Amino acid sequence: MQGDMWDAIAFRELGSESHTAALMRENLQHIDMYSFPAGIVLLLPDVGEQNSGELPPWKEAAG
């Protein structure tokens, strides 16, 4: 969508802003964009649960 930014896309499509760097690495041809115009298609990186850097709340509580 027009006006989308890297971190908002990572949150919406990948579940966490912590995936922003992976999203940017996957789309280096657009790295100079801060805010996207309508119509840009980005590739989504494969981010597994182990790569997110964050534990779900139920795992954090379990320790």
Secondary structure as the mmCIF struct_conf table of DSSP 4:
data_model
#
loop_
_struct_conf.conf_type_id
_struct_conf.id
_struct_conf.beg_label_comp_id
_struct_conf.beg_label_asym_id
_struct_conf.beg_label_seq_id
_struct_conf.end_label_comp_id
_struct_conf.end_label_asym_id
_struct_conf.end_label_seq_id
TURN_TY1_P TURN_TY1_P1 GLN A 2 GLY A 3
STRN STRN1 MET A 5 MET A 5
HELX_RH_AL_P HELX_RH_AL_P1 TRP A 6 ILE A 9
HELX_RH_PI_P HELX_RH_PI_P1 ALA A 10 LEU A 14
BEND BEND1 GLY A 15 GLY A 15
HELX_RH_3T_P HELX_RH_3T_P1 GLU A 17 HIS A 19
HELX_RH_AL_P HELX_RH_AL_P2 THR A 20 GLU A 26
TURN_TY1_P TURN_TY1_P2 ASN A 27 ASN A 27
HELX_RH_3T_P HELX_RH_3T_P2 LEU A 28 HIS A 30
TURN_TY1_P TURN_TY1_P3 ILE A 31 ASP A 32
BEND BEND2 TYR A 34 TYR A 34
STRN STRN2 SER A 35 SER A 35
HELX_LH_PP_P HELX_LH_PP_P1 PHE A 36 PRO A 37
TURN_TY1_P TURN_TY1_P4 ALA A 38 GLY A 39
HELX_LH_PP_P HELX_LH_PP_P2 LEU A 43 PRO A 45
HELX_RH_3T_P HELX_RH_3T_P3 GLU A 49 ASN A 51
BEND BEND3 SER A 52 GLY A 53
HELX_RH_AL_P HELX_RH_AL_P3 PRO A 57 ALA A 62
#
